[in-house]
């Protein structure tokens, strides 16, 4: 098994966001002698609703990517994917919020847009591989086929959690040049190379939400779809009325700030009930749970053939993966998107949230993942 290497004669397209990571990824590939060109996705109608200045899909980011490519002496192209992004990421993101869930847009973007449509586009332009600045590692067999995804060396920046939904067939044409590097070394190298992104701030989590409130953005989008965001009741875990909320889309499990409930000392959102349009609040201990189910499963290994299995399971980007048992929720349903899994942690975890991703690891190797569907509360 080899690390993420391939023939020096390969043509590599680099998805350049204008940030330091993708710029350095391009620089490393140029240094290794590959034929390299940069591509930047135009995902937003900037005249209608400008993205945040810290966004990876703002007009400023496109200009930064163009400047980085010029500095490296490589061609640069802008690929218009606004409609794809709208239908594949923004619309489902808003619809999931209306269902009382908290989706991860980066997972959708990686699987459907970046390593879906964009990969197909650059392949049609003659690229053998699509590279990005993700902090994750791929290992390949001698024939160059990618067979395993692993966490990035920099534990603080590892992004494998957001890559679980990329199908294994797509891995063969991907590369992550920064997988073995640390962020501090990436910034240092960018500075040495005189790249304009060397000191650029990190992009924000939800790149397409303009400066302001995510709840306002989702409410406006749902209204345009003919879906009303209605106020409703806030209760405690015992069912006692505490007040009212402004719409489920403004809340997520584990939230403590901005609840609008007077006199509630150290209260947290414990559950969202879309069937009754109710927000349930409780104490920190009420956030603990051991078991959940997940759907939309994607495997990046042969682990599915070994169910039930023991794995380390991570349930949000900042969560420390914990030991758990992973088994079929409905035995005999088969593999693929229709498969549902039941995950039982050895010890209770806090704020497991429907809509977020559950990613399964064997050490630092990604086995697969799925979307959290429902949580068994205490």
C-alpha positions in Angstrom: 0.0 0.0 0.0 1.4 3.4 -1.0 0.5 6.9 0.1 -1.2 9.4 -2.1 1.1 9.3 -5.0 0.6 8.9 -8.8 2.7 9.2 -12.0 4.5 12.5 -12.5 3.1 12.7 -16.0 -0.5 13.0 -14.6 -2.6 16.0 -15.3 -4.1 17.4 -12.1 -6.9 19.9 -11.7 -6.9 21.7 -8.3 -10.1 23.0 -6.9 -9.0 26.4 -5.8 -11.1 28.3 -3.3 -8.8 31.2 -2.9 -7.7 30.0 0.5 -4.3 29.1 1.7 -4.9 25.3 1.7 -5.9 24.8 -1.9 -3.2 27.3 -3.1 -0.5 25.4 -1.3 -1.9 22.1 -2.6 -1.5 23.5 -6.2 2.0 24.7 -5.4 3.1 21.2 -4.2 1.8 19.6 -7.3 3.5 22.1 -9.5 6.8 21.5 -7.6 6.4 17.7 -8.2 6.3 18.3 -11.9 2.7 17.5 -12.6 0.7 19.3 -15.3 -1.6 21.4 -13.2 -4.5 23.8 -13.7 -6.8 25.5 -11.3 -10.6 25.5 -11.2 -12.8 27.5 -9.0 -16.5 26.8 -8.6 -18.9 29.8 -9.0 -21.7 28.7 -6.8 -23.6 31.9 -6.1 -25.5 34.7 -7.8 -23.4 37.4 -6.3 -25.5 40.3 -7.7 -28.6 38.9 -6.0 -27.2 37.9 -2.7 -23.5 38.4 -2.0 -21.9 35.6 0.0 -20.0 36.5 3.2 -16.6 38.0 2.7 -15.2 35.0 4.6 -17.0 32.5 2.3 -15.2 30.0 0.1 -17.6 30.9 -2.7 -17.5 34.7 -2.6 -16.4 36.9 -5.5 -13.3 37.9 -3.5 -12.4 34.2 -3.1 -12.6 33.7 -6.9 -10.2 36.7 -7.4 -7.8 35.3 -4.8 -7.8 31.9 -6.5 -7.1 33.6 -9.9 -4.2 35.5 -8.3 -2.7 32.4 -6.7 -2.8 30.5 -10.0 -1.1 33.4 -11.7 1.6 33.4 -9.0 2.2 29.7 -9.7 2.1 30.1 -13.4 -0.8 27.7 -14.1 -4.0 28.1 -16.1 -7.1 29.0 -14.1 -10.8 28.4 -15.0 -14.1 29.3 -13.3 -16.8 26.7 -13.5 -20.4 27.9 -13.1 -22.3 25.5 -10.9 -24.9 27.7 -9.3 -27.9 25.5 -10.3 -26.1 22.3 -9.2 -25.2 23.9 -5.9 -28.8 25.2 -5.4 -30.4 21.9 -6.0 -27.8 19.6 -4.4 -26.9 21.6 -1.4 -28.9 24.8 -0.6 -32.4 23.4 -1.1 -31.9 20.2 0.8 -30.1 22.1 3.5 -33.2 24.3 4.1 -35.7 21.4 3.8 -33.9 19.4 6.4 -34.0 22.4 8.8 -37.8 22.5 8.2 -37.9 18.9 9.4 -36.3 19.7 12.7 -32.8 18.4 11.6 -29.4 20.1 11.5 -27.7 19.1 8.2 -24.1 19.4 7.3 -23.8 21.3 4.0 -20.1 20.5 3.5 -20.9 16.8 3.3 -23.5 17.5 0.6 -21.2 19.8 -1.3 -18.3 17.4 -1.2 -20.3 14.4 -2.4 -22.7 16.0 -4.9 -20.8 19.1 -6.2 -17.1 19.1 -5.7 -16.4 15.4 -6.0 -19.4 14.8 -8.2 -20.2 17.3 -10.9 -16.8 19.2 -10.7 -14.8 16.0 -10.9 -16.7 15.0 -14.0 -16.1 18.4 -15.6 -12.3 18.4 -15.0 -12.1 14.8 -16.2 -13.8 15.9 -19.5 -11.1 18.7 -19.7 -8.4 16.1 -19.6 -7.5 15.9 -15.9 -6.5 12.5 -14.5 -7.0 13.7 -10.9 -8.9 16.4 -9.0 -6.9 17.7 -6.0 -8.1 19.8 -3.1 -6.7 21.3 0.1 -8.5 18.9 2.4 -6.6 17.5 5.4 -7.2 13.8 4.8 -5.1 11.0 3.4 -5.6 8.5 0.6 -3.7 5.3 0.2 -3.3 3.5 -3.1 -2.5 0.1 -4.4 0.5 -0.3 -6.8 -1.8 0.3 -9.8 -2.7 3.8 -8.4 -6.3 2.9 -7.4 -7.3 4.6 -4.1 -8.4 2.0 -1.6 -8.4 3.7 1.8 -9.2 7.1 3.3 -7.5 8.1 6.5 -7.5 11.0 8.8 -5.2 13.9 8.1 -1.9 14.0 10.1 -3.0 17.3 11.7 -5.6 16.1 14.2 -6.8 19.7 14.8 -7.6 20.2 11.1 -8.6 16.6 10.0 -11.4 16.9 7.5 -12.1 13.2 6.8 -15.4 13.6 8.8 -16.9 15.7 5.9 -15.7 13.3 3.2 -17.4 10.1 4.2 -20.2 10.4 1.6 -17.8 10.5 -1.4 -18.2 7.2 -3.1 -15.3 4.8 -3.2 -15.3 4.8 -7.0 -14.6 8.5 -6.9 -11.5 8.2 -4.7 -9.5 6.7 -7.6 -9.4 10.2 -9.2 -8.8 12.3 -6.1 -5.7 13.4 -4.3 -5.2 15.4 -1.1 -1.6 16.8 -1.1 -1.9 18.3 2.4 -2.9 15.1 4.1 0.6 14.6 5.7 1.0 18.3 6.6 0.1 20.5 9.5 -1.7 23.8 9.1 1.3 25.8 10.5 3.6 24.3 7.9 1.1 25.1 5.2 0.9 28.8 6.2 4.7 29.0 6.4 5.1 27.5 2.9 2.4 29.9 1.5 4.3 32.8 3.0 7.6 31.6 1.5 6.0 31.2 -1.9 4.5 34.7 -1.7 1.0 33.4 -2.1 -1.7 36.1 -1.5 -3.7 33.7 0.7 -0.9 33.1 3.2 -2.7 35.1 6.0 -6.3 34.8 4.8 -8.9 33.9 7.5 -10.6 30.5 7.6 -13.8 30.3 5.7 -17.0 30.2 7.7 -19.0 27.0 8.3 -22.0 27.7 6.1 -20.3 29.4 3.2 -23.5 30.4 1.3 -25.2 32.2 4.2 -24.7 36.0 3.9 -23.5 37.8 7.0 -26.4 37.6 9.4 -28.6 34.9 10.9 -28.8 31.4 9.4 -32.4 31.2 10.7 -33.3 34.3 8.6 -31.7 32.8 5.5 -33.5 29.4 5.9 -36.8 31.1 6.7 -36.7 33.2 3.6 -35.7 30.3 1.4 -38.5 28.1 2.8 -41.0 30.9 2.3 -40.0 31.1 -1.4 -40.8 27.3 -1.6 -44.2 27.9 -0.1 -43.2 26.4 3.3 -44.2 28.5 6.3 -41.9 28.6 9.4 -44.4 28.8 12.3 -43.9 29.7 15.9 -44.7 27.0 18.4 -44.4 25.8 22.0 -41.3 25.3 24.1 -41.6 22.7 26.9 -39.3 21.0 29.3 -38.5 17.3 29.3 -41.4 16.7 31.7 -43.8 18.4 29.3 -44.2 21.7 31.3 -44.8 24.8 29.1 -41.9 27.2 29.2 -42.9 29.7 26.4 -42.9 29.9 22.6 -40.3 29.7 19.8 -40.0 31.6 16.5 -39.6 28.5 14.3 -37.8 25.2 14.5 -35.2 26.4 11.9 -33.7 28.7 14.5 -32.8 25.9 17.0 -30.5 22.9 17.1 -29.8 20.2 19.7 -27.3 21.4 22.3 -28.0 25.1 21.7 -27.9 27.2 24.9 -27.8 30.8 23.6 -30.6 32.8 21.9 -33.4 30.6 23.3 -35.6 33.6 24.4 -36.8 31.8 27.5 -36.6 34.1 30.6 -35.7 32.5 33.9 -34.3 29.4 32.2 -30.9 28.9 34.0 -28.5 26.7 32.0 -31.1 25.2 29.8 -30.3 23.5 26.5 -32.3 22.4 23.5 -32.7 18.7 24.0 -35.0 17.8 21.1 -36.9 19.2 18.2 -40.3 17.7 17.4 -41.4 18.7 13.9 -44.6 16.6 14.2 -45.9 19.0 16.9 -43.6 22.0 16.1 -42.2 21.8 19.6 -38.8 22.6 21.1 -37.9 20.6 24.2 -35.5 22.0 26.7 -33.6 20.5 29.6 -30.5 20.3 31.6 -27.1 19.4 30.3 -27.5 15.8 31.5 -30.7 15.5 29.4 -28.5 15.8 26.3 -26.8 12.5 27.0 -27.7 9.4 24.9 -26.1 6.2 23.9 -28.1 5.0 20.9 -29.2 6.3 17.5 -30.1 5.2 14.0 -28.6 6.5 10.7 -29.6 6.3 7.1 -28.1 7.2 3.7 -25.1 5.0 4.5 -22.0 5.0 2.4 -19.1 2.5 2.9 -15.5 3.3 2.0 -14.3 -0.2 3.1 -15.4 -3.8 3.3 -16.7 -3.2 6.9 -20.3 -3.6 5.8 -19.5 -7.3 5.2 -18.5 -7.6 8.9 -21.6 -6.2 10.6 -22.1 -6.1 13.5 -18.7 -4.4 14.1 -16.9 -2.4 16.7 -15.8 1.1 15.6 -14.9 4.6 16.7 -17.9 6.8 15.8 -17.8 10.6 15.4 -21.1 12.4 15.4 -20.1 16.0 14.6 -17.0 17.8 13.4 -15.8 18.7 16.9 -16.7 15.4 18.6 -14.0 13.1 19.8 -14.8 9.7 18.2 -15.9 7.2 20.8 -16.2 3.4 20.9 -19.5 1.9 19.7 -21.2 -1.1 18.3 -22.5 -0.6 14.7 -25.2 -3.0 13.4 -28.0 -3.2 11.0 -31.2 -1.6 12.2 -33.2 -3.7 9.8 -31.2 -6.9 9.1 -31.4 -8.1 5.5 -32.1 -4.7 4.0 -28.9 -4.9 2.0 -26.2 -2.3 1.4 -26.4 1.2 -0.1 -28.6 4.2 0.5 -31.5 2.1 1.8 -29.5 0.6 4.5 -30.2 1.8 8.1 -27.8 1.3 11.0 -28.1 1.2 14.7 -25.2 2.7 16.7 -24.8 2.1 20.4 -22.0 3.9 22.2 -20.2 2.2 25.1 -20.7 5.4 27.1 -23.4 8.1 26.7 -22.5 11.0 24.4 -23.8 14.6 24.5 -26.0 16.3 21.9 -26.2 13.6 19.2 -28.1 15.5 16.5 -30.5 14.3 13.8 -29.3 15.5 10.4 -25.6 15.5 11.3 -23.2 12.8 10.1 -22.0 9.7 11.9 -18.7 8.6 10.6 -17.2 5.2 11.5 -13.4 4.7 12.0 -11.0 1.9 12.6 -8.2 3.8 14.2 -7.6 6.6 11.7 -9.1 4.8 8.7 -12.6 5.8 7.5 -14.9 2.8 7.2 -18.0 4.7 6.1 -20.7 6.9 7.5 -24.4 7.9 7.4 -26.8 10.6 8.4 -28.2 10.5 11.9 -31.9 9.8 11.6 -33.3 9.5 15.2 -31.8 9.4 18.7 -33.0 7.3 21.6 -33.3 9.6 24.6 -32.9 8.5 28.2 
